[in-house]
Amino acid sequence: MRRTSYAPTRTLRITTALCLIALTVSTASTWAQGASHAATDSSTSSMPSLAPIVKRVSPAVVNVATRGTVTEQQQRNPLLEDPFFKRFFDMPEQGPRHRPFQSAGSGVVVDAKQGLILTNAHVVENASEITVTTLDGHDYKATVIGADAPSDIAVIKVKDAKLTEAPLGDSSKAEVGDYVLAIGNPFGLQHTVTFGIVSALGRSGINPDGYEDFIQTDASINPGNSGGALVNLRGEVIGINSAILSRSGGNIGIGFAIPSNMAQTVMDQLVKYGEVKRGVLGVNIVTVTPDVADNLGSKDLQGALVSQVVNGSAAEKAGIKAGDVITAINGGMVKSSAELRNRIGLMRVGENVDITLLRDGKTKHLTATVQGKSTDKDSKDTDDEDNTPLHRALRGAELVDAPAATGVVVRAIEANSPASQSMLRPNDLISAVNRKPVANLKEFTSAAKDQASLILQVKRGANILVIVLR
């Protein structure tokens, strides 16, 4: 008998599943006031109930069952690779093993007329056959319109189906402490409803290569919920359940949902292009941490420090320079390099973006036209660890006075030294430390002494870079 797996997990130990959420009886009356259309049926009971919301949204949540084949590399004994051994024992050639699989997850109908369903990319990964089962028990064959692994969003489509859609809410209005419901199919138990609160917003770092801005919830989450709905008390879908943090694969109260606004943006591109055409500015960026903010002269400063601008990039054409701190995109605050990467990466190529930045203590507003992504390093968080011989991260770097200019030249860098892990390169000319010009090694040493972090202005060929050392 073949076993069915449930929405293969993304572990770190992070088990892919869903984000569910909790609602207490003591606050149900507050919900009833804010969502009177989904409140109690007073003709039968005076007790507040979430049943009206569940009845309205559940028909839009479907079970997504997949079949397919995965290729596995077999573990091989090195002895079996010996040509003489293989000839002597007449050993057959052994290639990769192809293993059939079955899996199950969830999905949310977002366009009943066109038959469009949102789910997770990992739910339909490697699937050759997809079956969608609705609340009333009808089965429909589905095809993949597009899947985007970095955001873990996929759009599938069914034809000639009687579907009920759920409205997508504005996830930017969600707040920590909001009550939410999670609806999905954990372990094949169709249309299971759980409840909880929004535990945190803007979570990232689960998948280093992903585009993440997760809603965190304390709901009980289990395999099979992946791709299901995270619903607010207005009956709006504000998230697509995606993953949990777990040591064992079971729920420990830390679950993650992809915000509906991000899911909508990705879905629009998948429907139009079949893929996500990620935009880039063409900058290397570093999160402004408190120590970096101090060196920039503003303790409360938040944003992304531009360490390098790529030649010919959208950033260069817009007038962005190394040393600028990007603080807002289209009027929305930017608090980290990861947030900037997410926001730009989900914009359409050719779209104009309004950028607010801080340069030399003054606020500037620029407009850039987002370009297509050619390499991952075009928009990369280059945040590095510790630094200096004066600073630990400079250990292994040979610094000398610039022979024909003012500043300090990096003559050489030892292999496998702390300095080799930084962005410094031989022949770099360092002209300023923490915004202070340095004419020689003596001034450089004085400026770097006792500093927890260094912000170096570096000239490399015709380019000007800003390198942060911690």
C-alpha positions as CSV (number, residue, x, y, z in Angstrom):
1,M,0.0,0.0,0.0
2,R,1.4,3.4,-1.0
3,R,1.5,6.0,1.7
4,T,0.4,9.5,1.1
5,S,2.6,12.4,2.3
6,Y,1.3,15.8,3.2
7,A,2.8,18.9,1.6
8,P,6.5,18.0,1.8
9,T,8.2,20.1,4.4
10,R,10.7,22.9,4.1
11,T,12.8,22.3,7.2
12,L,15.5,24.1,8.9
13,R,14.0,22.3,10.9
14,I,11.1,24.1,9.4
15,T,8.3,21.8,8.4
16,T,6.3,23.2,5.6
17,A,2.7,23.3,6.6
18,L,0.5,26.1,7.5
19,C,-0.2,29.0,9.6
20,L,-3.2,28.7,11.8
21,I,-4.6,31.0,14.3
22,A,-6.5,31.4,17.5
23,L,-9.5,33.1,18.8
24,T,-10.6,33.0,22.4
25,V,-14.2,32.9,23.7
26,S,-13.5,35.9,25.9
27,T,-12.9,38.1,22.9
28,A,-15.5,36.7,20.6
29,S,-17.9,39.5,21.5
30,T,-15.3,42.1,20.4
31,W,-15.1,40.3,17.1
32,A,-18.9,40.3,16.8
33,Q,-19.0,44.0,17.1
34,G,-16.4,44.5,14.4
35,A,-17.9,41.9,12.1
36,S,-21.6,41.9,12.8
37,H,-22.4,40.3,9.5
38,A,-20.5,37.2,10.7
39,A,-21.7,37.2,14.3
40,T,-24.1,35.0,16.2
41,D,-27.3,33.7,14.9
42,S,-29.4,35.2,17.7
43,S,-32.4,33.3,16.7
44,T,-30.8,30.1,18.0
45,S,-28.2,31.2,20.5
46,S,-26.8,34.2,22.3
47,M,-23.3,32.7,22.3
48,P,-20.8,34.4,19.9
49,S,-19.6,32.0,17.2
50,L,-17.1,31.9,14.3
51,A,-19.4,29.6,12.4
52,P,-20.7,32.3,10.0
53,I,-17.1,33.1,8.9
54,V,-16.2,29.4,8.5
55,K,-19.3,28.7,6.5
56,R,-18.6,31.6,4.1
57,V,-14.9,30.8,3.6
58,S,-14.7,27.0,3.8
59,P,-16.2,26.4,0.3
60,A,-13.3,28.3,-1.2
61,V,-10.6,26.2,0.5
62,V,-9.9,23.0,-1.4
63,N,-7.8,19.9,-1.0
64,V,-4.9,19.6,-3.5
65,A,-3.7,16.0,-4.1
66,T,-0.7,15.4,-6.3
67,R,1.1,12.5,-7.9
68,G,4.5,12.5,-9.6
69,T,7.9,11.0,-9.7
70,V,11.1,12.3,-8.0
71,T,14.7,11.4,-8.9
72,E,16.9,10.3,-6.1
73,Q,20.6,9.8,-6.2
74,Q,21.4,6.5,-4.5
75,Q,24.2,6.2,-1.9
76,R,26.9,4.2,-3.4
77,N,29.8,2.2,-2.0
78,P,33.1,3.6,-3.4
79,L,34.3,0.0,-3.9
80,L,31.5,-0.5,-6.4
81,E,32.9,2.4,-8.5
82,D,36.2,0.6,-9.1
83,P,36.2,-0.5,-12.8
84,F,38.1,-3.7,-12.1
85,F,35.6,-4.7,-9.4
86,K,32.7,-4.0,-11.7
87,R,34.1,-6.1,-14.5
88,F,35.1,-9.0,-12.2
89,F,31.7,-9.3,-10.6
90,D,29.8,-8.2,-13.7
91,M,28.1,-5.4,-11.8
92,P,25.4,-3.5,-13.8
93,E,25.5,0.2,-14.1
94,Q,23.4,2.0,-11.5
95,G,21.9,5.3,-12.2
96,P,19.5,7.6,-10.3
97,R,16.5,6.0,-8.8
98,H,13.0,7.3,-9.8
99,R,10.5,7.1,-7.0
100,P,6.7,7.7,-7.4
101,F,5.1,9.8,-4.7
102,Q,1.7,11.0,-3.6
103,S,1.2,14.2,-1.6
104,A,-1.6,16.3,-0.3
105,G,-1.9,20.0,0.6
106,S,-4.5,22.8,0.4
107,G,-5.5,25.7,-1.9
108,V,-7.7,28.8,-1.9
109,V,-10.0,29.6,-4.8
110,V,-9.4,33.3,-5.7
111,D,-11.2,33.5,-9.0
112,A,-14.1,31.1,-9.4
113,K,-15.0,32.2,-12.9
114,Q,-11.5,31.5,-14.3
115,G,-10.9,28.5,-12.0
116,L,-7.8,30.0,-10.4
117,I,-6.5,28.6,-7.1
118,L,-3.6,29.8,-5.0
119,T,-1.4,27.3,-3.3
120,N,2.2,26.8,-2.3
121,A,4.9,26.1,-4.9
122,H,6.2,23.2,-2.8
123,V,2.7,21.5,-2.8
124,V,2.8,21.1,-6.6
125,E,6.5,20.6,-7.1
126,N,7.3,17.6,-9.4
127,A,3.6,16.9,-9.8
128,S,2.5,15.2,-13.0
129,E,-1.1,14.9,-11.9
130,I,-3.1,17.3,-9.6
131,T,-6.6,16.7,-8.3
132,V,-8.6,19.4,-6.6
133,T,-11.4,18.3,-4.2
134,T,-14.0,20.9,-3.1
135,L,-16.0,21.0,0.1
136,D,-18.9,19.2,-1.5
137,G,-16.7,16.3,-2.5
138,H,-16.4,17.0,-6.3
139,D,-13.0,16.2,-7.9
140,Y,-11.4,18.2,-10.7
141,K,-8.2,17.8,-12.6
142,A,-5.9,20.9,-12.3
143,T,-3.0,22.2,-14.3
144,V,-0.2,24.5,-13.1
145,I,-0.3,28.0,-14.5
146,G,2.9,29.0,-12.8
147,A,5.0,28.4,-9.7
148,D,7.5,30.6,-8.0
149,A,9.8,28.8,-5.5
150,P,11.5,31.9,-4.0
151,S,8.1,33.1,-2.7
152,D,6.6,29.6,-2.4
153,I,3.5,30.6,-4.4
154,A,1.8,28.7,-7.2
155,V,-1.3,29.2,-9.3
156,I,-3.3,26.2,-10.5
157,K,-6.4,26.1,-12.7
158,V,-9.4,23.9,-13.1
159,K,-11.9,24.0,-16.0
160,D,-15.7,23.8,-16.0
161,A,-15.9,23.6,-12.2
162,K,-18.5,25.0,-9.8
163,L,-16.3,26.9,-7.4
164,T,-16.7,29.4,-4.6
165,E,-14.0,32.1,-4.3
166,A,-12.8,33.9,-1.2
167,P,-11.9,37.6,-1.1
168,L,-8.2,38.5,-0.7
169,G,-7.9,41.1,2.1
170,D,-5.2,43.8,2.5
171,S,-2.5,42.1,4.6
172,S,-0.7,45.5,5.2
173,K,-3.5,46.3,7.6
174,A,-2.9,43.2,9.7
175,E,-1.6,43.9,13.2
176,V,0.1,41.9,15.9
177,G,-2.6,40.6,18.2
178,D,-5.3,40.3,15.5
179,Y,-7.4,37.2,15.7
180,V,-7.3,34.9,12.7
181,L,-8.5,31.5,11.5
182,A,-6.5,28.9,9.5
183,I,-8.5,26.6,7.3
184,G,-6.9,23.6,5.5
185,N,-6.5,19.9,5.3
186,P,-4.0,18.7,7.9
187,F,-3.1,15.0,7.5
188,G,-6.0,14.7,5.0
189,L,-8.6,15.8,7.6
190,Q,-10.5,18.1,5.2
191,H,-11.6,21.5,6.1
192,T,-10.1,21.6,9.6
193,V,-10.4,25.0,11.3
194,T,-7.9,26.3,13.9
195,F,-7.6,29.7,15.5
196,G,-5.0,32.0,17.1
197,I,-3.5,35.4,16.8
198,V,-1.0,37.2,14.6
199,S,2.2,36.7,16.6
200,A,4.5,38.9,14.5
201,L,4.8,40.5,11.1
202,G,7.6,40.8,8.5
203,R,9.4,37.6,9.4
204,S,12.2,36.5,7.1
205,G,15.3,34.4,7.0
206,I,13.6,31.0,6.9
207,N,14.8,30.4,3.4
208,P,18.0,32.5,2.7
209,D,17.2,32.4,-1.1
210,G,13.5,33.2,-0.7
211,Y,11.5,36.4,-0.9
212,E,9.9,36.4,2.5
213,D,7.7,38.8,4.6
214,F,5.8,36.2,6.6
215,I,2.9,36.7,9.0
216,Q,3.8,34.6,12.1
217,T,1.0,32.9,14.0
218,D,0.7,30.7,17.1
219,A,-1.8,28.5,15.5
220,S,-1.5,24.7,15.6
221,I,0.0,23.8,12.2
222,N,0.5,20.4,10.7
223,P,1.5,18.8,7.3
224,G,-1.3,19.1,4.8
225,N,-2.3,22.7,5.7
226,S,0.2,24.1,3.2
227,G,-1.5,26.4,0.7
228,G,-4.6,26.9,2.9
229,A,-6.2,30.2,4.0
230,L,-5.3,32.4,6.9
231,V,-8.5,34.4,7.4
232,N,-9.3,37.6,9.4
233,L,-12.5,38.3,11.2
234,R,-14.0,40.0,8.2
235,G,-13.8,36.7,6.4
236,E,-10.9,37.9,4.2
237,V,-7.9,35.8,3.3
238,I,-4.9,37.7,4.5
239,G,-2.4,34.9,4.1
240,I,-1.5,31.7,2.4
241,N,-0.3,29.2,5.0
242,S,3.2,28.0,4.1
243,A,5.5,26.8,6.9
244,I,6.1,26.1,10.5
245,L,9.2,26.2,12.7
246,S,9.6,22.8,14.4
247,R,12.2,20.5,15.8
248,S,10.1,17.4,15.4
249,G,7.8,18.1,12.4
250,G,4.9,18.8,14.7
251,N,3.4,22.1,15.9
252,I,5.1,24.1,18.6
253,G,3.0,27.3,18.0
254,I,5.2,29.0,15.4
255,G,3.7,29.1,12.0
256,F,4.1,31.3,8.9
257,A,1.8,32.5,6.2
258,I,2.6,34.4,3.0
259,P,0.9,37.8,3.1
260,S,-2.0,38.1,0.7
261,N,-0.6,41.3,-0.8
262,M,2.6,39.4,-1.8
263,A,0.6,36.4,-3.0
264,Q,-1.5,38.7,-5.2
265,T,1.5,40.3,-6.7
266,V,3.2,37.0,-7.5
267,M,-0.1,35.6,-8.8
268,D,-0.6,38.5,-11.2
269,Q,2.8,37.8,-12.8
270,L,2.3,34.0,-12.9
271,V,-1.0,34.4,-14.6
272,K,0.4,37.0,-17.1
273,Y,3.8,35.6,-17.8
274,G,3.8,32.0,-16.3
275,E,6.8,33.1,-14.2
276,V,7.9,36.0,-11.9
277,K,10.0,38.5,-13.7
278,R,12.0,39.9,-10.7
279,G,13.1,43.5,-10.7
280,V,16.4,44.8,-9.4
281,L,17.9,48.3,-8.7
282,G,21.5,47.1,-9.2
283,V,22.8,47.8,-5.7
284,N,24.6,45.9,-3.0
285,I,23.0,46.8,0.4
286,V,23.5,46.3,4.1
287,T,21.0,46.7,6.9
288,V,21.5,49.8,9.0
289,T,22.1,48.3,12.5
290,P,22.3,50.5,15.6
291,D,26.1,50.6,15.5
292,V,26.0,51.6,11.8
293,A,23.4,54.2,12.6
294,D,25.6,55.7,15.2
295,N,28.5,56.0,12.8
296,L,26.1,57.7,10.3
297,G,25.2,60.2,13.0
298,S,21.6,59.2,13.6
299,K,20.8,56.7,16.4
300,D,17.2,56.2,15.2
301,L,18.1,55.7,11.5
302,Q,16.6,52.6,9.8
303,G,17.0,51.4,6.3
304,A,19.4,49.8,3.8
305,L,22.8,51.3,3.3
306,V,24.0,51.2,-0.3
307,S,27.5,49.8,-0.3
308,Q,27.9,49.6,-4.1
309,V,26.1,50.7,-7.2
310,V,26.3,48.5,-10.3
311,N,27.5,50.3,-13.5
312,G,24.6,50.9,-15.9
313,S,22.0,49.8,-13.4
314,A,18.7,51.4,-12.6
315,A,20.2,52.8,-9.4
316,E,23.0,54.5,-11.2
317,K,20.6,56.0,-13.7
318,A,18.4,57.3,-10.9
319,G,21.4,59.0,-9.2
320,I,21.8,56.6,-6.2
321,K,25.3,56.6,-4.8
322,A,27.3,54.4,-2.5
323,G,26.8,55.7,1.1
324,D,23.1,56.5,0.6
325,V,20.7,55.1,3.0
326,I,17.4,54.0,1.4
327,T,14.6,54.6,3.9
328,A,11.4,54.3,1.9
329,I,10.0,52.8,-1.3
330,N,6.9,54.4,-2.8
331,G,6.2,56.0,0.6
332,G,6.5,52.8,2.6
333,M,9.2,52.6,5.2
334,V,12.2,50.3,4.6
335,K,13.7,48.9,7.8
336,S,16.3,46.4,6.4
337,S,18.1,45.2,3.3
338,A,15.9,42.1,3.2
339,E,12.8,44.3,3.1
340,L,14.2,46.4,0.3
341,R,15.1,43.2,-1.6
342,N,11.6,41.8,-1.2
343,R,9.9,45.0,-2.3
344,I,12.0,45.6,-5.4
345,G,12.1,41.9,-6.3
346,L,8.3,41.7,-6.4
347,M,7.9,44.7,-8.7
348,R,7.4,44.4,-12.4
349,V,10.2,45.1,-14.8
350,G,9.8,48.6,-16.2
351,E,7.8,49.9,-13.2
352,N,8.8,53.3,-11.8
353,V,9.6,53.4,-8.1
354,D,9.9,56.4,-5.8
355,I,12.9,56.1,-3.6
356,T,13.5,58.2,-0.4
357,L,17.0,58.2,0.8
358,L,19.3,60.0,3.2
359,R,22.6,61.5,1.9
360,D,25.0,63.5,4.0
361,G,22.2,64.1,6.5
362,K,19.7,65.4,3.9
363,T,16.6,63.6,2.6
364,K,16.4,63.2,-1.1
365,H,13.6,61.8,-3.4
366,L,14.6,59.9,-6.6
367,T,12.7,57.9,-9.2
368,A,14.1,54.7,-10.6
369,T,12.9,52.4,-13.3
370,V,13.1,48.7,-12.2
371,Q,15.2,46.6,-14.5
372,G,15.1,42.8,-15.1
373,K,17.1,40.5,-12.9
374,S,20.2,39.1,-14.6
375,T,22.1,37.7,-11.6
376,D,21.4,37.2,-8.0
377,K,24.2,39.5,-6.9
378,D,22.5,42.5,-8.5
379,S,20.4,43.1,-5.4
380,K,22.1,41.3,-2.6
381,D,22.4,41.8,1.2
382,T,26.2,41.9,1.7
383,D,26.0,42.1,5.5
384,D,29.3,40.6,6.8
385,E,30.6,39.6,10.2
386,D,33.3,41.0,12.5
387,N,36.3,43.1,11.4
388,T,39.9,44.8,12.1
389,P,43.6,44.5,13.2
390,L,42.6,47.8,14.5
391,H,39.4,46.0,13.8
392,R,39.2,42.2,13.7
393,A,37.9,42.1,10.1
394,L,41.0,43.8,8.8
395,R,43.3,41.1,10.1
396,G,45.2,39.7,7.2
397,A,45.0,42.9,5.2
398,E,48.3,44.8,4.4
399,L,47.6,48.5,4.4
400,V,50.0,51.2,3.2
401,D,49.9,54.9,2.5
402,A,48.7,55.6,-1.0
403,P,51.8,56.5,-3.1
404,A,50.1,58.9,-5.5
405,A,47.0,60.0,-3.7
406,T,45.6,60.7,-0.3
407,G,44.3,57.6,1.5
408,V,45.2,54.1,2.3
409,V,45.8,51.3,-0.2
410,V,45.1,47.6,0.5
411,R,48.4,46.1,-0.8
412,A,47.5,42.5,-0.2
413,I,45.1,40.2,1.7
414,E,46.1,36.9,3.2
415,A,44.1,33.8,2.1
416,N,41.6,32.5,4.7
417,S,42.1,35.6,6.9
418,P,39.2,37.6,8.4
419,A,40.0,40.3,5.8
420,S,39.6,37.8,3.0
421,Q,36.0,37.3,4.1
422,S,35.2,41.1,3.7
423,M,34.4,42.9,0.5
424,L,37.9,44.5,0.5
425,R,40.2,43.6,-2.4
426,P,43.9,44.2,-3.2
427,N,44.5,47.7,-4.7
428,D,41.4,49.2,-3.1
429,L,41.9,52.8,-2.1
430,I,40.3,53.7,1.3
431,S,39.6,57.4,1.4
432,A,37.3,57.8,4.4
433,V,36.4,56.0,7.6
434,N,33.1,56.6,9.3
435,R,32.5,59.6,7.0
436,K,35.9,61.1,8.0
437,P,38.5,61.6,5.2
438,V,41.8,59.9,5.9
439,A,45.0,61.0,4.2
440,N,47.3,58.2,5.3
441,L,47.6,55.1,7.5
442,K,48.2,57.1,10.6
443,E,44.9,58.9,10.2
444,F,43.2,55.7,9.3
445,T,44.5,54.0,12.4
446,S,43.2,56.9,14.6
447,A,39.8,56.9,13.0
448,A,39.4,53.1,13.3
449,K,40.6,52.8,16.9
450,D,38.0,51.4,19.4
451,Q,35.2,51.4,16.8
452,A,32.8,48.5,16.9
453,S,32.1,48.9,13.2
454,L,33.7,50.7,10.3
455,I,32.1,52.3,7.3
456,L,34.8,52.6,4.6
457,Q,34.6,54.7,1.5
458,V,36.6,52.8,-1.1
459,K,37.6,53.6,-4.7
460,R,38.0,50.5,-6.9
461,G,39.0,51.4,-10.4
462,A,36.4,53.9,-11.5
463,N,33.8,52.7,-8.9
464,I,33.1,54.1,-5.5
465,L,32.0,51.6,-2.9
466,V,30.9,51.8,0.7
467,I,32.0,48.7,2.8
468,V,30.7,48.0,6.3
469,L,33.0,46.1,8.6
470,R,31.8,44.8,12.0
